[in-house]
Amino acid sequence: MSNRTINRTMFTRAAVLVSALTAGAVFATSTGAQAAEAASGTSVTPVTTTVAGDFTADELEQGRILAEGIAELGISESQFANALEVSLTRTVDAQGLRDRLAALPASPTAQQTAEAAYPGDADAQAALLPVLANEKVRNATLRNLAAESGEKAPVVAFGWWDETKFVVGCSAAVAGVLISFVPAGSGVRVARAVKLFKSYGAKKTATILWRFMKGKHVGSKEREAVKAFIGISAIQKACT
């Protein structure tokens, strides 16, 4: 066999080998990319972006405590939204509420408490029942609402007062706000929060707060709603 024939044969074999290696590399790259894409598509664990933003360290810590308080209430995002809708659309007379609370029996039920908050309003009562279901939180909430009415509630006036032996902070404060913004405090911060939440709507406000409490990304405009909620005096005092 001549040198020219040998060289041509070696060149052909080399070309075939290079083509095979190249095709294999392309296939491997394509298969790997498809596998990664498939894995990404079926993943049930989304990438979580923490809520750093312009929140202060104190606000982030307050969010953590707030999440624990909501967990103690045992309510879902939709139940929170329903109760918030009530507090945004109903007006409660603080003195009238105090009088109705004073008339409650010792250890009132969730239904009795809801009826005292919104007498004759079945929809509002139904929205509040999940918030008032936890007896420990309910009693602490009643105590807070009575105390915030402007007078110290004597045991003789409130049959359930001596039953309130639990120290519940954040969850009771949240429940008080969801029952009504009126007893939860007054002034610029509460008025600002109510106005802002009404502009967002109860459902979207609840979603924003839920994302914040779960440590997920909150948009720059949405942070205003978070700051307004945790800035409410009752929340700020209890959830720190």
C-alpha positions as CSV (number, residue, x, y, z in Angstrom):
1,M,0.0,0.0,0.0
2,S,1.4,3.4,-1.0
3,N,2.2,6.2,1.5
4,R,-0.5,8.3,-0.2
5,T,-3.2,5.6,0.4
6,I,-2.0,5.1,4.0
7,N,-2.2,8.8,4.7
8,R,-5.7,9.1,3.1
9,T,-7.0,6.1,5.2
10,M,-5.6,7.6,8.5
11,F,-7.1,11.0,7.7
12,T,-10.5,9.4,7.0
13,R,-10.4,7.5,10.3
14,A,-9.4,10.6,12.2
15,A,-12.2,12.6,10.6
16,V,-14.8,9.9,11.6
17,L,-13.4,9.8,15.2
18,V,-13.6,13.6,15.5
19,S,-17.1,13.6,14.1
20,A,-18.2,10.9,16.6
21,L,-16.7,12.7,19.5
22,T,-18.2,16.0,18.5
23,A,-21.7,14.4,18.1
24,G,-21.3,12.7,21.4
25,A,-20.4,15.9,23.1
26,V,-23.4,17.7,21.5
27,F,-25.7,14.9,22.5
28,A,-24.4,14.9,26.1
29,T,-24.8,18.7,26.3
30,S,-28.3,18.6,24.8
31,T,-29.4,15.7,27.1
32,G,-27.9,17.4,30.1
33,A,-29.7,20.6,29.4
34,Q,-33.0,18.8,28.8
35,A,-32.6,16.9,32.0
36,A,-31.8,20.0,34.0
37,E,-34.9,21.7,32.4
38,A,-37.1,18.7,33.2
39,A,-35.8,18.6,36.8
40,S,-36.4,22.3,37.1
41,G,-40.0,21.9,35.8
42,T,-40.9,19.2,38.2
43,S,-39.2,20.7,41.3
44,V,-41.6,21.4,44.1
45,T,-39.2,23.6,46.0
46,P,-39.2,27.1,44.5
47,V,-36.2,29.4,44.8
48,T,-36.9,31.6,47.8
49,T,-35.8,35.2,47.8
50,T,-35.5,36.6,51.3
51,V,-37.2,39.9,52.3
52,A,-34.1,42.0,52.8
53,G,-35.1,45.0,50.8
54,D,-35.3,48.2,52.9
55,F,-36.7,46.4,56.0
56,T,-34.7,47.1,59.1
57,A,-33.4,44.3,61.3
58,D,-36.1,45.2,63.9
59,E,-38.8,44.9,61.3
60,L,-37.6,41.5,60.1
61,E,-37.5,40.3,63.7
62,Q,-41.0,41.6,64.2
63,G,-42.1,39.7,61.1
64,R,-40.7,36.5,62.6
65,I,-42.7,37.1,65.8
66,L,-45.7,38.1,63.8
67,A,-45.5,34.8,61.9
68,E,-45.5,32.9,65.2
69,G,-48.5,34.9,66.5
70,I,-50.5,34.1,63.3
71,A,-49.5,30.4,63.7
72,E,-50.8,30.5,67.3
73,L,-54.1,31.8,65.9
74,G,-54.2,28.8,63.6
75,I,-55.9,30.7,60.7
76,S,-55.2,30.5,57.0
77,E,-54.4,33.3,54.6
78,S,-57.9,33.3,53.3
79,Q,-59.4,33.4,56.9
80,F,-57.1,36.3,57.7
81,A,-58.3,38.1,54.6
82,N,-62.0,37.5,55.5
83,A,-61.5,38.9,59.0
84,L,-59.5,41.9,57.7
85,E,-62.3,42.6,55.2
86,V,-64.7,42.9,58.1
87,S,-62.5,45.2,60.0
88,L,-62.0,47.4,56.9
89,T,-65.7,47.6,56.0
90,R,-67.5,47.7,59.4
91,T,-67.5,50.4,62.0
92,V,-67.5,49.5,65.7
93,D,-68.3,51.9,68.5
94,A,-65.7,51.4,71.1
95,Q,-68.0,52.1,74.1
96,G,-70.7,49.9,72.7
97,L,-68.3,47.1,72.2
98,R,-67.1,47.5,75.8
99,D,-70.7,47.3,77.1
100,R,-71.3,44.2,75.1
101,L,-68.1,42.6,76.3
102,A,-69.1,43.4,79.9
103,A,-72.3,41.5,79.4
104,L,-70.5,38.3,78.3
105,P,-70.7,35.3,80.6
106,A,-67.5,33.9,82.2
107,S,-65.4,32.0,79.6
108,P,-67.5,33.1,76.6
109,T,-67.4,31.0,73.5
110,A,-66.1,32.1,70.1
111,Q,-69.6,32.5,68.8
112,Q,-70.7,34.7,71.8
113,T,-67.6,36.8,71.4
114,A,-68.2,37.3,67.7
115,E,-71.8,38.2,68.4
116,A,-70.7,40.8,70.9
117,A,-68.3,42.3,68.4
118,Y,-70.8,42.5,65.5
119,P,-74.4,41.9,66.8
120,G,-76.8,41.1,64.0
121,D,-74.1,40.7,61.4
122,A,-74.0,37.0,60.6
123,D,-71.3,37.4,57.9
124,A,-69.0,39.4,60.1
125,Q,-69.5,36.8,62.9
126,A,-68.7,33.9,60.6
127,A,-65.5,35.7,59.4
128,L,-64.3,36.2,63.0
129,L,-65.0,32.7,64.3
130,P,-61.7,31.2,63.1
131,V,-59.8,34.1,64.7
132,L,-61.6,33.5,68.0
133,A,-61.4,29.7,68.0
134,N,-58.3,29.5,70.2
135,E,-59.6,29.9,73.8
136,K,-56.3,31.1,75.2
137,V,-56.0,33.8,72.5
138,R,-59.7,34.6,72.7
139,N,-59.5,35.4,76.4
140,A,-56.3,37.5,76.0
141,T,-57.9,39.3,73.1
142,L,-61.0,40.1,75.2
143,R,-58.8,41.5,78.0
144,N,-56.9,43.6,75.5
145,L,-60.1,45.0,73.9
146,A,-61.5,45.8,77.3
147,A,-58.4,47.5,78.5
148,E,-58.0,49.6,75.3
149,S,-61.5,50.9,75.7
150,G,-60.1,53.6,78.0
151,E,-61.0,52.2,81.4
152,K,-59.7,49.4,83.5
153,A,-62.2,46.7,83.4
154,P,-63.2,45.5,86.9
155,V,-63.7,41.8,87.5
156,V,-67.3,42.4,88.6
157,A,-68.0,43.9,85.2
158,F,-66.3,41.3,83.1
159,G,-67.1,37.8,84.2
160,W,-64.3,36.4,82.1
161,W,-61.6,38.7,83.4
162,D,-60.4,36.4,86.1
163,E,-60.3,33.6,83.6
164,T,-57.6,35.4,81.6
165,K,-54.5,33.9,83.2
166,F,-52.5,33.6,79.9
167,V,-49.8,35.9,78.7
168,V,-50.5,36.0,74.9
169,G,-48.9,38.9,73.1
170,C,-48.7,39.0,69.4
171,S,-51.5,36.7,68.5
172,A,-54.0,38.5,70.7
173,A,-52.9,41.8,69.2
174,V,-53.5,40.5,65.7
175,A,-56.9,39.2,66.7
176,G,-57.8,42.5,68.2
177,V,-56.9,44.3,65.0
178,L,-58.9,41.8,62.9
179,I,-61.9,42.3,65.1
180,S,-61.8,46.0,64.7
181,F,-59.3,48.8,64.1
182,V,-61.1,51.0,66.6
183,P,-60.1,49.4,69.9
184,A,-56.6,48.5,68.5
185,G,-55.6,52.2,68.7
186,S,-56.3,55.4,67.0
187,G,-54.4,58.2,65.3
188,V,-52.4,58.6,62.2
189,R,-50.8,55.2,62.0
190,V,-54.1,53.3,62.2
191,A,-55.9,55.7,59.8
192,R,-53.0,55.3,57.3
193,A,-53.1,51.5,57.6
194,V,-56.8,51.4,57.0
195,K,-56.6,53.7,54.0
196,L,-53.7,51.7,52.5
197,F,-55.3,48.3,53.1
198,K,-58.5,49.4,51.5
199,S,-56.6,50.6,48.4
200,Y,-55.0,47.1,48.2
201,G,-58.0,45.2,49.3
202,A,-58.1,42.7,52.1
203,K,-57.1,39.7,50.0
204,K,-54.0,41.3,48.4
205,T,-53.0,42.8,51.8
206,A,-53.2,39.3,53.3
207,T,-51.1,37.8,50.5
208,I,-48.4,40.5,51.0
209,L,-48.3,39.9,54.7
210,W,-48.1,36.1,54.2
211,R,-45.2,36.5,51.8
212,F,-43.4,38.7,54.2
213,M,-43.9,36.4,57.2
214,K,-42.7,33.4,55.1
215,G,-39.5,35.2,54.3
216,K,-40.3,35.6,50.6
217,H,-39.7,38.5,48.3
218,V,-42.0,41.5,48.8
219,G,-42.1,44.2,46.1
220,S,-40.9,47.7,46.9
221,K,-44.4,49.2,46.7
222,E,-45.8,46.3,48.8
223,R,-43.4,46.9,51.6
224,E,-45.5,50.0,52.5
225,A,-48.4,47.7,53.4
226,V,-46.2,45.5,55.6
227,K,-44.7,48.5,57.4
228,A,-48.2,49.9,57.9
229,F,-49.4,46.7,59.5
230,I,-46.5,46.2,61.9
231,G,-46.5,49.9,62.6
232,I,-50.0,49.7,64.2
233,S,-49.4,50.5,67.9
234,A,-51.0,47.3,69.2
235,I,-49.0,45.1,66.8
236,Q,-45.8,47.1,67.3
237,K,-46.0,46.8,71.1
238,A,-46.9,43.1,71.2
239,C,-44.9,41.7,68.3
240,T,-41.5,42.8,69.4
